[in-house]
Amino acid sequence: MTIRTRFAPSPTGYLHVGGARTALFSWLYARKHGGTFILRIEDTDLERSTAESVDAILQGMTWLGLEYDEGPFFQTQRFPRYKEVIQQMLKEGQAYQCYCSKERLEQLRAEQMARKEKPRYDGKCRHGVSNPLAGVSPVVRFKNPLDGPVVVEDLVRGRVIFQNGELDDLIIARGDGSPTYNFTVVVDDMDMKITHVIRGDDHLNNTPRQMNMLKALNYAPPIYAHVPMILGPDGARLSKRHGAVSVMQYRDDGYLPEALLNYLARLGWSHGDQEVFSIDEMIKLFDVTKVHSSAAAFNPEKLLWLNQHYIKNGDPKHVAHHLSHHLGKLGVDPATGPDLVEVVKAQRERAKTLLEMAQNSAFFYRDFDAYDPKDAATHLKPEAQKSLIELRARLAALPVWDAPSIHNAVTGVAEAEGLKLGKIAQPVRVAVAGRAVSPPIDVTLALLGRDKTLARLDSALEHIRKQTVTA
């Protein structure tokens, strides 16, 4: 049997982290077993589904690297197929037309709740309607079995048993002929030959109904794995108030996709005490039966730690690729300065996010508007003027502009004036970066280039001169 899994989001908003984890688990399971991963867009909610949401889902999947083998399939493009199956079920007596009015159903529900019974349709139209009301467009209901159990052998939750006596006859087509969610899912899973359904446990109560419909269509139900929801740090269901929940918001906040994937994989699943997994390791080690049945709490600090790990230890070319996006968002063109890969190598030890790295690296590519007031007051003082003039002269005379040569020039000035290296390096940092934080000063100047370095030293000397005149 070829394993076939699917991720089937509704395009009513962004791709959130809960959906991304479901997609990841489905993708990992397919990849581990040499199977096929399918993307299906469940867009039958015509009022809430939007093209923007579809784009957000596709963009999120692409950024995460969760490539799909088939799709994306859109349910709105399959309406003729759903209509065909509904007609088949009506013909074979597995479904029926229901003419009950909205008022009758509301009254029935009120009476059942007054008796403290579970609200459910009473099957009034199950055996046919002799005198249907004129002008009423009937809904179509699935003729659910009246008794016996529905047993779900869930890979995460174990055996879950539902009683058919607790399930009513589900509407599978509305009065206007449009199919309902639970029905379209059944037809899609059947037609796409889905073998394993990995999804959130909020769908568990839909499973017995879907299994009964699949059996009525003479199709063996897939194997199910219902993963628990994700909670916020406070134990409540993860929501916007906990911070970013959109996958693309994490990109905008400076996270690497592999850091988010690694974190989501560990959110409810574990392999011993291992915390860091490459994609290949995830594929090799992932076991859906080892996903915990209890809800997992989202820990932003752990995600940030993982992100810093991947920035520090990832391939600098890969990090640079993602850093370029953030520089662009700041209005910086990476082509106007040093090699971005070399910037990553210089900055990766001191950045937790790519956004932070981009902000700290912008000075390599464009001039800054002003010095940090505190750093300038501390380091760009009249007493720094002499050493900055001397260093500028030495730097201008260097035959080769590289880090070792720059290092020798800086240490040469410090030794000549009997100063510690920091007394020279910190004023230079403020002069070229606008603040007293940067990579090692020789690396910083080597990346910045001779022309920008000398020009910024000149500006710093002018800043000091104006201070002296004012004083």
Wavefront OBJ file of the C-alpha trace (Angstrom):
o trace
v 0.000 0.000 0.000
v 1.279 3.447 -0.931
v 0.853 5.886 1.939
v -1.188 8.946 0.944
v -1.695 11.800 3.391
v -3.277 15.200 2.949
v -3.331 18.655 4.451
v -6.715 20.263 3.952
v -6.947 23.823 5.304
v -9.928 26.130 4.908
v -8.933 29.431 3.261
v -10.650 31.671 5.783
v -7.490 33.253 7.196
v -3.735 32.857 7.435
v -1.876 29.564 7.873
v -1.617 29.350 11.671
v 0.934 27.367 13.632
v -1.595 24.669 14.561
v -2.334 24.044 10.898
v 1.366 24.167 10.074
v 2.061 21.449 12.657
v -0.691 19.278 11.178
v 0.778 19.817 7.712
v 4.257 18.968 9.018
v 3.131 15.738 10.686
v 1.271 14.668 7.520
v 4.269 15.591 5.360
v 6.750 13.774 7.619
v 4.600 10.632 7.664
v 4.377 10.566 3.872
v 8.081 11.266 3.424
v 9.135 8.630 5.950
v 7.111 5.912 4.237
v 7.850 6.883 0.650
v 4.305 8.101 0.231
v 2.444 10.986 -1.363
v 1.536 14.263 0.334
v -1.488 16.115 -1.040
v -2.618 19.713 -0.537
v -6.372 20.235 -0.664
v -8.044 23.618 -0.199
v -11.440 23.150 1.459
v -13.089 26.311 0.173
v -16.789 25.377 0.215
v -17.484 28.113 2.776
v -18.072 30.632 0.014
v -18.832 33.519 2.363
v -15.593 33.267 4.342
v -13.120 31.804 1.838
v -10.896 34.362 0.107
v -8.218 34.357 -2.572
v -5.965 36.229 -0.124
v -6.240 33.359 2.354
v -5.408 30.831 -0.367
v -2.303 32.868 -1.213
v -1.353 33.043 2.490
v -1.618 29.246 2.799
v 0.429 28.588 -0.333
v 3.014 31.178 0.708
v 3.295 29.625 4.168
v 3.744 26.120 2.772
v 6.413 27.351 0.374
v 8.310 29.249 3.065
v 8.267 26.205 5.356
v 9.488 23.972 2.526
v 6.553 21.562 2.856
v 6.361 20.719 -0.819
v 3.280 18.764 -1.884
v 3.246 16.004 -4.489
v -0.313 16.577 -5.713
v -2.525 19.640 -5.683
v -3.516 22.107 -4.648
v -7.025 20.750 -5.238
v -9.970 23.100 -4.671
v -13.299 21.745 -3.491
v -15.201 24.473 -5.337
v -13.911 22.939 -8.580
v -15.348 19.533 -7.651
v -19.029 20.404 -7.205
v -20.146 18.261 -10.194
v -18.479 15.250 -8.545
v -20.196 15.886 -5.203
v -23.558 16.220 -6.952
v -22.935 12.924 -8.738
v -22.262 11.088 -5.471
v -25.297 12.657 -3.770
v -27.526 11.470 -6.597
v -25.987 8.009 -6.302
v -26.694 7.878 -2.555
v -30.288 9.061 -3.065
v -30.813 6.416 -5.731
v -29.375 3.635 -3.547
v -31.342 4.689 -0.462
v -28.303 5.832 1.532
v -29.612 9.409 1.666
v -32.980 11.125 1.559
v -34.589 14.490 1.012
v -35.726 16.341 4.131
v -38.463 18.987 3.908
v -38.504 19.960 7.590
v -38.760 23.701 8.041
v -36.293 25.744 10.042
v -39.075 26.522 12.536
v -39.805 22.816 13.101
v -36.141 22.023 13.645
v -35.746 24.883 16.117
v -38.816 23.724 18.049
v -37.534 20.135 18.059
v -34.185 21.300 19.409
v -35.804 23.399 22.148
v -37.991 20.488 23.275
v -35.054 18.083 23.384
v -32.920 20.504 25.386
v -35.811 21.080 27.792
v -35.818 17.319 28.401
v -31.997 17.526 28.801
v -31.551 15.355 25.723
v -28.785 15.749 23.147
v -30.242 17.808 20.259
v -30.507 15.672 17.118
v -32.732 15.291 14.089
v -35.597 12.860 14.747
v -35.701 11.257 11.297
v -39.162 12.537 10.368
v -38.394 12.463 6.630
v -36.194 9.353 6.738
v -38.774 7.067 5.137
v -40.098 9.559 2.593
v -42.548 12.447 2.512
v -45.950 11.802 0.909
v -46.991 15.448 0.563
v -43.912 17.705 0.444
v -44.550 21.397 0.898
v -44.724 23.293 -2.367
v -41.931 25.748 -2.980
v -39.649 24.205 -0.347
v -36.142 23.253 -1.471
v -35.276 20.147 0.547
v -31.912 19.407 2.086
v -30.351 15.991 1.613
v -29.517 13.936 4.703
v -27.304 10.884 5.038
v -29.172 7.880 6.372
v -26.922 7.085 9.327
v -27.125 3.580 10.866
v -29.542 3.569 13.789
v -27.605 1.317 16.150
v -24.258 -0.314 16.829
v -20.871 1.243 17.527
v -18.423 3.142 15.343
v -14.901 2.223 16.422
v -12.065 4.617 15.617
v -8.642 3.013 16.049
v -6.839 6.289 16.426
v -3.027 6.299 16.136
v -2.750 9.042 18.775
v -5.734 8.569 21.080
v -6.097 4.807 20.867
v -9.513 3.195 20.482
v -12.417 5.651 20.563
v -15.973 4.292 20.392
v -19.055 6.237 19.294
v -22.629 4.932 19.352
v -24.709 5.372 16.213
v -27.690 5.996 18.436
v -26.035 9.278 19.434
v -25.553 10.411 15.823
v -28.332 11.952 13.761
v -28.835 11.998 9.999
v -26.315 14.568 8.844
v -27.183 17.107 6.155
v -24.910 16.435 3.176
v -26.450 18.945 0.741
v -28.150 22.247 1.531
v -31.410 23.447 0.043
v -29.518 25.238 -2.731
v -27.751 22.000 -3.643
v -24.344 22.972 -2.250
v -22.530 20.154 -0.430
v -21.594 20.362 3.249
v -18.129 20.075 4.752
v -18.385 16.559 6.201
v -19.661 15.192 2.902
v -17.039 16.835 0.668
v -14.286 15.542 2.937
v -15.605 11.996 2.532
v -15.752 12.178 -1.268
v -12.320 13.792 -1.484
v -10.646 11.268 0.815
v -12.243 8.469 -1.207
v -11.364 9.855 -4.647
v -7.841 10.840 -3.606
v -7.295 7.422 -2.022
v -6.147 8.920 1.276
v -4.751 6.186 3.527
v -3.944 8.225 6.646
v -5.706 11.316 7.972
v -3.634 13.311 10.457
v -5.592 16.291 11.754
v -6.531 18.253 14.864
v -8.603 16.540 17.531
v -11.334 19.134 17.066
v -12.313 16.944 14.085
v -12.635 13.765 16.148
v -16.417 14.079 16.528
v -16.738 14.286 12.729
v -14.897 11.007 12.272
v -17.714 8.498 13.003
v -20.044 10.290 10.577
v -17.363 10.326 7.892
v -16.539 6.669 8.476
v -20.216 5.702 8.148
v -20.528 7.580 4.863
v -17.369 5.964 3.488
v -18.673 2.526 4.398
v -21.998 3.345 2.721
v -19.988 4.150 -0.414
v -18.202 0.781 -0.089
v -14.863 2.435 0.658
v -12.608 1.420 3.537
v -12.033 4.432 5.813
v -8.481 5.735 6.174
v -6.492 5.363 9.370
v -6.950 8.386 11.618
v -4.578 10.234 13.938
v -6.079 13.153 15.844
v -3.419 15.409 17.321
v -4.254 17.639 20.312
v -4.603 21.389 20.115
v -1.814 23.827 20.932
v -2.158 25.905 24.080
v -0.653 29.258 24.933
v 1.824 29.573 27.813
v -1.124 30.362 30.116
v -2.895 27.081 29.318
v -5.620 28.666 27.166
v -6.022 27.776 23.506
v -3.328 29.485 21.430
v -4.665 32.714 19.957
v -3.555 36.118 18.704
v -3.354 37.474 22.227
v -0.392 35.140 22.878
v 1.567 36.824 20.105
v 2.260 35.627 16.574
v 0.185 32.652 15.485
v 0.474 33.157 11.722
v 3.300 31.261 10.054
v 4.238 34.249 7.908
v 4.310 36.501 10.970
v 7.154 34.337 12.267
v 8.984 34.915 8.996
v 8.425 38.660 9.347
v 9.662 38.519 12.934
v 12.951 37.030 11.761
v 12.599 33.287 12.290
v 14.142 30.689 10.007
v 11.674 28.118 8.624
v 13.683 25.170 9.916
v 13.608 26.624 13.443
v 9.805 26.802 13.351
v 9.548 23.315 11.830
v 11.893 21.896 14.463
v 9.875 23.548 17.206
v 6.519 22.403 15.851
v 7.792 18.834 15.447
v 8.732 18.793 19.122
v 5.399 20.311 20.131
v 3.669 17.131 21.241
v 6.211 14.662 19.853
v 9.588 13.651 21.195
v 12.508 11.358 20.522
v 14.276 10.882 23.824
v 15.767 14.143 25.066
v 16.835 15.355 21.622
v 15.835 18.958 20.978
v 17.449 19.820 17.637
v 16.486 17.864 14.529
v 17.493 18.363 10.924
v 14.745 17.819 8.360
v 16.294 14.468 7.432
v 16.345 13.426 11.084
v 12.707 14.413 11.505
v 11.737 12.291 8.515
v 13.740 9.335 9.782
v 12.639 9.479 13.420
v 9.073 10.810 13.310
v 6.457 8.358 14.569
v 2.866 9.580 14.713
v 2.036 6.965 17.344
v 4.480 8.747 19.652
v 2.564 12.032 19.465
v 1.206 12.809 22.930
v -2.574 12.747 23.335
v -2.539 15.712 25.732
v -2.353 19.304 24.549
v 1.077 20.923 24.246
v 1.882 24.446 25.444
v 3.623 26.866 23.107
v 6.882 28.187 24.556
v 8.139 31.314 22.718
v 11.465 31.234 24.568
v 12.218 27.713 23.334
v 11.409 28.725 19.760
v 13.685 31.765 20.063
v 16.468 29.538 21.403
v 16.091 27.195 18.445
v 16.103 30.099 16.029
v 19.349 31.412 17.489
v 20.820 27.909 17.199
v 19.975 27.712 13.497
v 21.292 31.219 12.823
v 24.599 30.367 14.525
v 25.014 26.871 13.122
v 23.180 26.916 9.815
v 24.768 27.204 6.373
v 25.661 30.925 6.047
v 24.434 30.892 2.438
v 21.025 29.651 3.575
v 20.844 32.216 6.375
v 21.919 34.960 3.958
v 19.118 33.989 1.576
v 16.543 34.622 4.294
v 18.381 37.671 5.676
v 18.119 39.346 2.282
v 14.331 39.512 2.668
v 14.635 41.401 5.950
v 17.179 43.864 4.601
v 14.833 44.524 1.710
v 11.999 45.242 4.137
v 14.266 47.869 5.731
v 14.811 49.481 2.352
v 18.352 48.123 2.068
v 19.707 46.735 -1.195
v 22.220 43.976 -0.339
v 23.942 44.564 -3.677
v 25.211 47.953 -2.472
v 27.585 46.557 0.146
v 29.589 43.551 1.291
v 28.850 39.919 0.471
v 25.812 38.956 2.537
v 27.299 35.557 3.385
v 30.289 37.268 4.991
v 27.972 39.572 6.925
v 26.120 36.526 8.274
v 29.403 34.963 9.384
v 30.305 38.193 11.185
v 26.927 38.756 12.845
v 25.520 35.288 13.614
v 26.983 35.041 17.111
v 25.087 38.105 18.306
v 21.603 37.806 16.779
v 18.586 35.808 17.928
v 16.450 36.702 14.909
v 17.097 37.670 11.306
v 15.195 40.898 11.884
v 17.669 41.784 14.619
v 20.566 40.806 12.357
v 19.199 42.951 9.526
v 18.783 45.973 11.769
v 22.306 45.504 13.127
v 23.745 45.099 9.621
v 22.046 47.946 7.774
v 25.025 50.251 8.434
v 27.154 48.122 6.102
v 24.931 49.122 3.185
v 23.692 52.639 3.887
v 24.695 55.656 5.912
v 22.909 56.177 9.218
v 21.103 59.401 10.124
v 22.566 59.922 13.581
v 24.815 58.432 16.227
v 23.358 56.721 19.252
v 23.313 59.673 21.671
v 24.621 57.748 24.653
v 27.373 55.965 22.709
v 28.455 59.166 20.971
v 28.627 61.035 24.280
v 30.744 58.244 25.754
v 33.137 57.553 22.893
v 33.189 60.454 20.398
v 34.864 62.873 22.800
v 37.709 65.333 22.134
v 40.236 62.995 23.718
v 39.500 60.399 20.991
v 40.332 62.863 18.219
v 44.090 62.289 18.077
v 43.890 58.487 17.859
v 41.115 58.626 15.234
v 43.217 60.978 13.069
v 46.217 58.680 13.362
v 44.173 55.563 12.627
v 42.557 57.194 9.605
v 46.007 57.950 8.194
v 47.222 54.417 8.732
v 44.073 52.928 7.203
v 44.254 55.187 4.172
v 47.847 54.048 3.567
v 47.146 50.295 3.757
v 48.234 48.569 0.528
v 45.776 45.711 1.159
v 42.340 46.218 2.715
v 41.704 43.075 4.765
v 41.040 42.163 8.380
v 44.653 41.249 9.345
v 46.014 44.509 7.913
v 43.276 46.521 9.628
v 43.931 44.708 12.904
v 47.620 45.619 12.717
v 46.758 49.269 12.065
v 44.381 49.469 15.046
v 46.768 47.712 17.442
v 49.632 49.861 16.130
v 47.796 53.048 17.117
v 46.860 51.619 20.511
v 50.455 50.628 21.261
v 51.840 53.939 20.035
v 49.531 55.864 22.362
v 49.741 53.443 25.270
v 46.004 52.668 25.157
v 44.040 49.474 25.522
v 42.566 48.218 22.272
v 39.012 49.053 23.389
v 39.900 52.731 23.768
v 40.565 52.770 20.035
v 37.982 50.231 18.851
v 34.912 51.681 20.577
v 35.195 55.209 19.126
v 35.769 53.615 15.716
v 32.654 51.451 16.124
v 30.503 54.455 16.913
v 32.070 56.321 14.014
v 31.353 53.652 11.392
v 28.249 51.887 12.799
v 26.544 54.718 14.669
v 26.659 52.789 17.928
v 29.119 50.889 20.105
v 28.040 47.400 19.013
v 29.393 45.602 15.960
v 31.437 42.521 15.024
v 35.181 42.664 15.819
v 36.464 46.003 14.595
v 38.859 44.545 12.004
v 36.073 42.399 10.513
v 33.658 45.347 10.614
v 35.973 47.672 8.712
v 36.999 44.974 6.237
v 33.332 44.398 5.362
v 32.505 48.084 5.284
v 35.245 48.838 2.774
v 37.970 51.478 2.633
v 35.904 54.325 1.136
v 32.970 54.077 3.556
v 35.288 53.611 6.526
v 37.360 56.719 5.761
v 34.273 58.796 4.981
v 32.621 57.861 8.254
v 35.800 58.513 10.222
v 35.842 61.966 8.651
v 32.239 62.523 9.733
v 33.060 61.427 13.272
v 36.060 63.758 13.415
v 33.832 66.618 12.220
v 31.312 65.691 14.944
v 34.084 65.904 17.562
v 35.392 69.173 16.086
v 31.937 70.778 16.372
v 31.758 69.667 19.992
v 35.137 71.248 20.678
v 34.138 74.534 19.025
v 30.848 74.621 20.938
v 32.635 73.939 24.188
l 1 2 3 4 5 6 7 8 9 10 11 12 13 14 15 16 17 18 19 20 21 22 23 24 25 26 27 28 29 30 31 32 33 34 35 36 37 38 39 40 41 42 43 44 45 46 47 48 49 50 51 52 53 54 55 56 57 58 59 60 61 62 63 64 65 66 67 68 69 70 71 72 73 74 75 76 77 78 79 80 81 82 83 84 85 86 87 88 89 90 91 92 93 94 95 96 97 98 99 100 101 102 103 104 105 106 107 108 109 110 111 112 113 114 115 116 117 118 119 120 121 122 123 124 125 126 127 128 129 130 131 132 133 134 135 136 137 138 139 140 141 142 143 144 145 146 147 148 149 150 151 152 153 154 155 156 157 158 159 160 161 162 163 164 165 166 167 168 169 170 171 172 173 174 175 176 177 178 179 180 181 182 183 184 185 186 187 188 189 190 191 192 193 194 195 196 197 198 199 200 201 202 203 204 205 206 207 208 209 210 211 212 213 214 215 216 217 218 219 220 221 222 223 224 225 226 227 228 229 230 231 232 233 234 235 236 237 238 239 240 241 242 243 244 245 246 247 248 249 250 251 252 253 254 255 256 257 258 259 260 261 262 263 264 265 266 267 268 269 270 271 272 273 274 275 276 277 278 279 280 281 282 283 284 285 286 287 288 289 290 291 292 293 294 295 296 297 298 299 300 301 302 303 304 305 306 307 308 309 310 311 312 313 314 315 316 317 318 319 320 321 322 323 324 325 326 327 328 329 330 331 332 333 334 335 336 337 338 339 340 341 342 343 344 345 346 347 348 349 350 351 352 353 354 355 356 357 358 359 360 361 362 363 364 365 366 367 368 369 370 371 372 373 374 375 376 377 378 379 380 381 382 383 384 385 386 387 388 389 390 391 392 393 394 395 396 397 398 399 400 401 402 403 404 405 406 407 408 409 410 411 412 413 414 415 416 417 418 419 420 421 422 423 424 425 426 427 428 429 430 431 432 433 434 435 436 437 438 439 440 441 442 443 444 445 446 447 448 449 450 451 452 453 454 455 456 457 458 459 460 461 462 463 464 465 466 467 468 469 470 471
